[in-house]
Amino acid sequence: MEQKKKMGRPPIGEKRLKDRIFVLVSEETKKKLEHCKAKLGLTTSDVVRKGIDKIYDETEK
């Protein structure tokens, strides 16, 4: 029986995700994040990326 090779995480979109960002947040901010994740069905990383994109777009107007 042939074993499948283990592979890393599949890339999201076209760009390889390789950088990590660690942040400290208050309990209130964590609750807001959890609320957004539940409402939108997204991961923590997805919510953070969308937030960064939204703020970036606002600053470019």
N, C-alpha and C positions, 0 to 999 in steps of 0.2 A: 504494500500500500504506500503510495507516494504522499509525503507530507507537504503541505503548502508552506511556502516561506513566509515568515512573519514580516510584516511591513509596518512602517510608522503610520502616523495619522495621515489620512487622506487630505490632500490640500483642499482648502475651501476657496472656491472661485479660481482665478487664474494665477494668483500670487501665492507663493509658498509662505506659510506663517512660521517665522523662526524667532521673533523677538518677544520677550515677556516683559510685562509691566506689573509691578507689585504696588498696591496702594493700601493705605490705612484709611478706614472710614468709620464714621460714628454708627451707633446702633440704628439711628433714624435713617441714615443713608442706606444702610444694609437692608432695612425693611422696605424702603422705596425700590431698591434693586429687585428684591424678591417679589414685590408686587408687580413690577414691570415684566419680570420673567414669567410669572404665572399668567398674566393677562395676555401676553404676546406669544407665549409658548416658545420662548427663546432661551439660549444659554446665557450665562453671565458674560462670556466673551462677546456674544452677539449684541447684547444690550450696550456694552461699553463701546464697541465699534460703531454702532448706530448713533450713540450719543456724541462721540467724537466727530463723526461725519456731519451730524446736524449742526454742531457748534462751528465746525470749520466752514460749512456752507453759509452760515449766518455771518461769519466774519469776512467772507469774500464778497458780500453784497455791496 
